[in-house]
Amino acid sequence: MATITSSDATPVAPSREGLGSRRRRRENLAGWLFLAPDAIGLLLFVAIPMVLALGIALFEVDSFGHYDFIGLDNFQRMFGDPMLWSSIWVTVKYVVLFVPLSFVAGLGLALLVRDYFPGVAIVRTLLFLPNAVSLVVVGLLWQFLLVDKQGVLSKAGDKVGLDGISWLGDPKYALISYVLISVWFTMGYQMLLFMAGLKDINPEYLDAAKIDGATPWQRFRHVIWPLLQPTSFFVLITSLVASVTGLQAFDLVFVLTKGGPDNRTSTVVFYVYQQAFTFGHYGYAAAITVILVAFLMLVTGLLFRFTKGGRFHAG
């Protein structure tokens, strides 16, 4: 009597559900692997330092590393600190000017260079180039251009009747100069984000609108803008966070004005730096940082809640 071995058995084809399940597992694994570098970076350089900052905020820490537990005194100190409120006011003015200006500049540039024309690659590269340069270099460059009486732009301003203006040394112009330099640095990056959003819009929608006789403004208002809202939301959130806690909120201030003149460009982040590394008040600096991060998380959560992540028409 013949014996049936495993090699003689007819292979069974895997079911469609089994193939779909394995494919989903592979896609999930690939997704987690792509997320892993950023997730590890956020854990090591954001989450853990924030937990440590929350602990340090409850102590008075001197330059020699001595910790004295003082409870919530560092948080109470904020209410009576006029310099902190002054830096908050400067930050508010900076956000109100920087976020809409950089948003409009980035969107406008994306609309201008989204279609092909001779030299479009060079134009896109030149527009993005400032974002590829270190902020310290950007600050030194603009300091060279705007320095009183000797800067290239200062001399050019003298020839068109703007003589005698100290762009970085006059309290009336220092903040707006800082804002415009920040917009110049950021708009290339935001242009790329908006271009990616524009590429996702099905061209058939725009062709149908053209056939229906829609003007360019009507195509933007009724087709492009609604479909671009998730990208717009991302740009808005990242601009808000960057303008409050980002590198340009410290690096540019440190290089260009060091908070002056008369503290008119001293942002909250720069004030935190001063408290920690100029005056040695590490606990107080940590307390301000904790409140600042909590405020940003609250604002971001509210924006997500009321805009559904930019999908205003989602059910």
Salt bridges, closest charged atoms under 4 A:
GLU27 OE2 - ARG23 NE 3.37
ASP62 OD2 - HIS66 ND1 3.17
ASP115 OD2 - ARG114 NE 3.93
ASP262 OD2 - ARG264 NE 3.81
